[in-house]
Amino acid sequence: MEYYINHAGADKLYVFSYPSLDNMISTAERLCDYVQFVKEDSGYDKVNIVPISQGGSVFNAVMQIYAEEGRSLAEDFNKIVFAVPALNG
């Protein structure tokens, strides 16, 4: 993880966890809400994120949500570093 954190950059670390058998879209919606919380709590305009394994599929769903809402990922994310992602989930 240190390798990925070094690539993403880390000043403050937050962890988002979820039940692996939960609905992917609802998990992605909760992640979108969590990103807003992290931005408010940390004082940063954007976050770096390291989706791990199934987190890659969750982040794919986040990208779908942003696209459907006509939003750009650049509004909230500075760096996205995938770690062993399951991108086809």
C-alpha positions in Angstrom: 0.0 0.0 0.0 2.9 2.4 0.7 3.7 2.3 -3.1 0.2 3.3 -4.0 -0.1 5.9 -1.3 3.2 7.5 -2.4 1.8 7.7 -6.0 -1.5 9.1 -4.9 0.0 11.4 -2.3 -1.1 11.4 1.3 -1.5 14.2 3.7 -4.6 12.8 5.5 -5.8 9.3 5.0 -9.5 8.3 5.0 -10.8 4.8 4.5 -14.1 3.9 2.8 -15.3 0.4 3.3 -18.5 -1.4 2.3 -20.0 -4.9 2.2 -18.7 -6.7 -0.8 -22.1 -8.1 -1.7 -23.9 -4.8 -1.5 -25.5 -3.1 -4.5 -22.7 -1.5 -6.6 -24.7 1.6 -7.5 -25.7 2.3 -3.9 -22.2 1.7 -2.8 -20.9 4.2 -5.4 -23.5 6.8 -4.3 -22.3 6.4 -0.7 -18.7 6.8 -1.9 -19.7 10.0 -3.7 -21.2 11.3 -0.4 -18.1 10.2 1.4 -15.9 12.1 -1.0 -17.8 15.3 -0.2 -17.4 14.6 3.6 -13.6 14.1 3.1 -13.4 17.4 1.2 -15.2 19.2 3.9 -13.4 17.5 6.8 -9.9 17.9 5.2 -10.4 21.3 3.8 -9.1 20.2 0.4 -11.0 21.0 -2.9 -10.1 17.6 -4.4 -9.1 14.2 -3.1 -6.7 11.5 -4.2 -8.3 8.0 -4.2 -6.8 4.5 -4.4 -9.6 2.0 -5.3 -8.4 -1.5 -4.4 -9.7 -4.7 -6.1 -13.5 -4.5 -6.2 -13.1 -0.8 -5.4 -12.2 -0.5 -9.1 -15.7 -1.6 -10.0 -17.2 0.7 -7.4 -15.2 3.6 -8.9 -16.5 2.6 -12.4 -20.0 3.1 -11.0 -18.9 6.5 -9.6 -17.7 7.5 -13.1 -21.2 6.4 -14.4 -22.9 8.5 -11.8 -20.8 11.6 -12.6 -21.5 11.1 -16.3 -25.2 10.8 -15.8 -25.2 14.0 -13.7 -23.0 15.8 -16.3 -20.2 16.3 -13.8 -16.5 16.0 -14.3 -14.3 13.8 -12.1 -11.9 16.7 -12.1 -14.3 18.6 -9.8 -13.6 16.3 -6.9 -10.6 14.1 -7.7 -6.9 15.1 -8.1 -5.4 11.6 -8.6 -7.0 8.2 -9.1 -4.5 5.3 -8.6 -6.0 1.8 -9.1 -4.5 -1.0 -7.1 -5.1 -4.5 -8.5 -8.5 -3.3 -9.8 -11.4 -5.5 -10.7 -12.6 -3.1 -13.5 -14.9 -5.5 -15.2 -17.1 -6.3 -12.2 
